[in-house]
Amino acid sequence: MTTSGPGAGARGTGIEDVYPLTALQQGMLLESRLAPGSGVYWVQVGLLLEGELDLGALAGAWGVVAGRHGVLRSGVVWEGVAVPVSVVSRGAGVEWVVVDVSGLGEGAAGGVVSGLLAA
């Protein structure tokens, strides 16, 4: 099989595809590189889940979603390349960490959550 187009040279590697950055992505990269540590364009989402929770099912579902949507397995490479590109990893695993704060008081639990969000 002959393949051409974005990422064609990446076949047989851990890379699924390679795309040029859009003008907006180039600008976002520039601004974030000019202000390292500023958190510009970094968004975190937190959810409060109540009731019974099947952690295995939740982790598995998130893995299916990441496997189905390449944008969730993408990152920007700018070092060691002539032009920055977006690289989609093939089958990248989802890192899943469970932090149980249910046995902590409200203040201690809030401190743990704040620490995780700041990391």
TIVEX-596339 format. One record per residue (C-alpha): residue in three letters; x, y, z. Coordinates in steps of 0.1 Angstrom, whole numbers, padded with zeros to 4 digits, always signed. Layout:
// TIVEX-596339
AlaXYZ ...
//
This chain:
// TIVEX-596339
Met+0000+0000+0000 Thr+0013+0034-0009 Thr+0004+0064+0013 Ser+0009+0100+0006 Gly-0001+0132+0025 Pro+0004+0143+0060 Gly+0023+0118+0081 Ala+0030+0094+0053 Gly+0066+0090+0063 Ala+0056+0082+0099 Arg+0041+0048+0091 Gly+0056+0020+0112 Thr+0063+0043+0141 Gly+0044+0055+0171 Ile+0032+0084+0150 Glu-0002+0082+0134 Asp-0001+0115+0115 Val+0017+0149+0112 Tyr+0000+0181+0103 Pro+0012+0216+0097 Leu+0000+0241+0123 Thr-0028+0265+0114 Ala-0021+0302+0116 Leu-0040+0303+0149 Gln-0020+0274+0164 Gln+0013+0291+0153 Gly+0002+0322+0171 Met-0007+0303+0202 Leu+0026+0285+0202 Leu+0045+0318+0198 Glu+0026+0335+0227 Ser+0030+0305+0250 Arg+0068+0303+0242 Leu+0072+0341+0248 Ala+0056+0337+0283 Pro+0067+0303+0297 Gly+0049+0293+0329 Ser+0021+0319+0323 Gly-0006+0293+0317 Val-0018+0311+0287 Tyr-0039+0287+0266 Trp-0038+0261+0293 Val-0073+0250+0304 Gln-0082+0225+0331 Val-0116+0211+0338 Gly-0127+0196+0371 Leu-0158+0175+0377 Leu-0175+0166+0409 Leu-0189+0131+0406 Glu-0214+0119+0431 Gly-0228+0084+0437 Glu-0214+0050+0428 Leu-0186+0052+0403 Asp-0171+0024+0383 Leu-0135+0036+0379 Gly-0126+0009+0355 Ala-0156+0017+0332 Leu-0148+0054+0334 Ala-0111+0049+0325 Gly-0120+0025+0297 Ala-0145+0049+0282 Trp-0120+0077+0283 Gly-0095+0054+0265 Val-0121+0047+0238 Val-0127+0084+0233 Ala-0090+0092+0231 Gly-0085+0063+0207 Arg-0114+0075+0185 His-0103+0112+0183 Gly-0068+0119+0172 Val-0069+0155+0185 Leu-0068+0141+0220 Arg-0036+0123+0212 Ser-0019+0153+0196 Gly+0009+0175+0206 Val+0030+0202+0190 Val+0066+0196+0181 Trp+0088+0227+0176 Glu+0123+0217+0187 Gly+0145+0199+0162 Val+0122+0205+0132 Ala+0124+0232+0105 Val+0087+0242+0110 Pro+0065+0234+0141 Val+0040+0206+0134 Ser+0011+0189+0152 Val+0019+0152+0158 Val-0008+0126+0164 Ser+0004+0097+0185 Arg-0007+0062+0175 Gly-0025+0045+0203 Ala-0013+0067+0230 Gly-0024+0055+0264 Val-0045+0076+0288 Glu-0027+0083+0321 Trp-0053+0076+0348 Val-0046+0086+0384 Val-0071+0083+0412 Val-0068+0105+0442 Asp-0094+0096+0469 Val-0100+0126+0492 Ser-0132+0112+0506 Gly-0116+0104+0540 Leu-0103+0140+0544 Gly-0120+0170+0559 Glu-0132+0197+0535 Gly-0102+0219+0541 Ala-0076+0191+0536 Ala-0095+0178+0505 Gly-0096+0213+0490 Gly-0058+0216+0496 Val-0051+0184+0478 Val-0073+0194+0448 Ser-0057+0228+0446 Gly-0023+0212+0446 Leu-0032+0189+0418 Leu-0046+0217+0397 Ala-0015+0238+0403 Ala+0008+0210+0391 
//
